[in-house]
Amino acid sequence: MITEIADISVLPDKQEQFADAVREGLAFVSDTPGFRRARLTRSIETPTRFVLLIEWDTVEAHTVTFRESENFTRWRGAVGPFFDGPPHVEHVAEVAAHPR
């Protein structure tokens, strides 16, 4: 399993609309084979900064299966208008964890 981390800057005064668009748009993401779960977080100090964390079975589930699908086009159509620049996206693998 890998985690996609998308660091997203949102246009000022569009934060609530962006969060609503993500809630609705995650239906497109979750419909993709290899998707596991997702959560959206928002910075306390910088309210226009959001971090979207999506767990995938593999990097390819995100970069190929999702990105090359119509679901990606629908997703970007829903959330893209709120971006204040392109998101920074990386993939990470878990190295250590603690149960609490």
ZIGI-V700603 format. One record per residue. RES is the residue in one letter. SS is DSSP state (~ for helix, > for strand, _ for the rest). PHI is phi in whole degrees, -180 to 180 (999 if undefined). OMEGA is omega in whole degrees, -180 to 180 (999 if undefined). Layout:
# ZIGI-V700603
[[RES:SS:PHI:OMEGA] [RES:SS:PHI:OMEGA]]
This chain:
# ZIGI-V700603
[[M:_:999:175] [I:>:-129:176] [T:>:-119:172] [E:>:-86:176] [I:>:-115:178] [A:>:-113:179] [D:>:-93:-169] [I:>:-122:171] [S:>:-95:-176] [V:>:-111:178] [L:_:-56:178] [P:_:-56:179] [D:_:66:178] [K:_:-121:-173] [Q:~:-62:-178] [E:~:-69:178] [Q:~:-65:178] [F:~:-62:-180] [A:~:-59:177] [D:~:-64:180] [A:~:-64:178] [V:~:-65:180] [R:~:-55:180] [E:~:-74:-176] [G:~:-69:179] [L:~:-64:175] [A:~:-62:178] [F:~:-70:-179] [V:~:-68:-175] [S:~:-68:179] [D:_:-82:-176] [T:_:-93:175] [P:_:-57:-179] [G:_:98:177] [F:>:-74:177] [R:>:-115:179] [R:>:-167:-179] [A:>:-146:171] [R:>:-151:180] [L:>:-110:177] [T:>:-120:-179] [R:>:-131:-180] [S:_:-68:174] [I:_:-75:-176] [E:_:-76:-179] [T:_:-127:-172] [P:_:-61:177] [T:_:-91:179] [R:>:-104:177] [F:>:-121:173] [V:>:-125:178] [L:>:-102:-180] [L:>:-115:180] [I:>:-125:177] [E:>:-94:179] [W:>:-126:175] [D:_:-63:-178] [T:_:-145:174] [V:~:-60:-178] [E:~:-65:176] [A:~:-59:177] [H:~:-84:-169] [T:~:-75:-179] [V:~:-111:-174] [T:~:-58:-179] [F:~:-80:-174] [R:_:-63:-179] [E:_:-97:-177] [S:_:-107:174] [E:~:-65:177] [N:~:-59:178] [F:~:-65:179] [T:~:-60:179] [R:~:-65:179] [W:~:-58:-178] [R:~:-65:176] [G:~:-64:-180] [A:~:-78:-172] [V:~:-103:-175] [G:~:-56:-178] [P:~:-61:-178] [F:~:-97:-178] [F:>:-69:171] [D:_:-107:-174] [G:_:105:-179] [P:_:-70:177] [P:_:-68:172] [H:>:-97:-175] [V:>:-121:175] [E:>:-138:175] [H:>:-117:179] [V:>:-130:176] [A:_:-117:-179] [E:_:-68:180] [V:_:-109:180] [A:_:-150:179] [A:_:-149:175] [H:_:-130:-174] [P:_:-68:179] [R:_:-114:999]]
